[in-house]
Amino acid sequence: MTAAGGPRKAIPDEAPHILVVDDDRRLRDLLARFLGDNGYRVTTAANAAEADSRLASLVFDAIVLDIMMPGENGFDFARRLRKGMQVPILMLTARSDSGDRITGLEIGVDDYLAKPFEPRELILRLGNILRRNPQPEAPVAAARPDHVRFGPFVFGLARGELRQGEDFIRLTEREREILTALAERAGEHVPREQLAAQGSAANDRTIDVQINRLRRKIERDPADPLYLQTVRGVGYRLVTDRA
C-alpha cells in the first residue's frame, strides 16, 4: 500500500469519521492519507489507551483496528468495546488464519481484512460496513445566537467582538476563535480537540495557555473562574446568563 499523491481534498464536516488504531506509525499515516483522499475524516491512535482517549471525546462512525499491539491487543480492546459500544469495527491485521478470523467475528467485529491488502478492498469493505450500520440522523442544530452574555460581558458572534459595557475588550485572533467555539455551544462541554481544530494546529497545552489568557481578561479571579470553566478530562465550557 502506498500513499496517494497530489493535493489533499477538502473533507466535509458530515463525512464519516474513522478511528484508525495501529501501532505501526507508517501504516497509520498511510491509512489516514488514503482514507482522507477517499472522503473520510480520520483520527489515529497508536494503541488501545490512545484509542480510549479519542473515544472519550469524539464520536466515530467506524474503527479500523489492528490485532497485534503493545499493551491491550486488538481482540481484548474490541471485546471491551462491545460491552458498551456498537461502533462498527474492521479488523486489519497480519494474522490471517481462520482461528483468528473466527475469534474476531465471535467478539462482534463487523469485518476482517488481512495484511497485505489492496487499498481498494479496504474502501469497499469499509463502505459496506457503514451501509449496514447507518448512523441516526443528527438533530437539527439550533440557530446560532447573535450574541451571548456572561456577567458584565457581551460577546457578538458575527463580528467576534467582546464588550464590557461600552468598552471593547481586545482579543487575539486565536482567543476570538476559541471564544466563538465556546459561545456557539454555551453551557455545553467542548472538548480540547474541537477547540484546537477551530484554528491553526494546536495541542492541549497551547489551548490551556489561550484559555488562561482569556480568563485574565474576563474573570475577576482567573484561578476560580465563574464563566470560563474547566471540564476535567474533557475540555471547557462557557457559562452564560442563558446557559
LINJO-V152654 format. One record per helix or strand of 3 or more residues. SS is the DSSP state (hx for helix, st for strand). FROM is the first residue (numbers start at 0). TO is the last residue. Records with the same first field share a line. If there is no record, write none. Layout:
BEGIN
SS=FROM-TO + FROM-TO
END
This chain:
BEGIN
st=16-20 + 40-44 + 61-64 + 87-92 + 110-113 + 146-149 + 152-155 + 160-163 + 166-168 + 227-230 + 234-237
hx=24-36 + 47-56 + 73-80 + 97-106 + 118-131 + 172-183 + 191-196 + 203-217 + 221-223
END
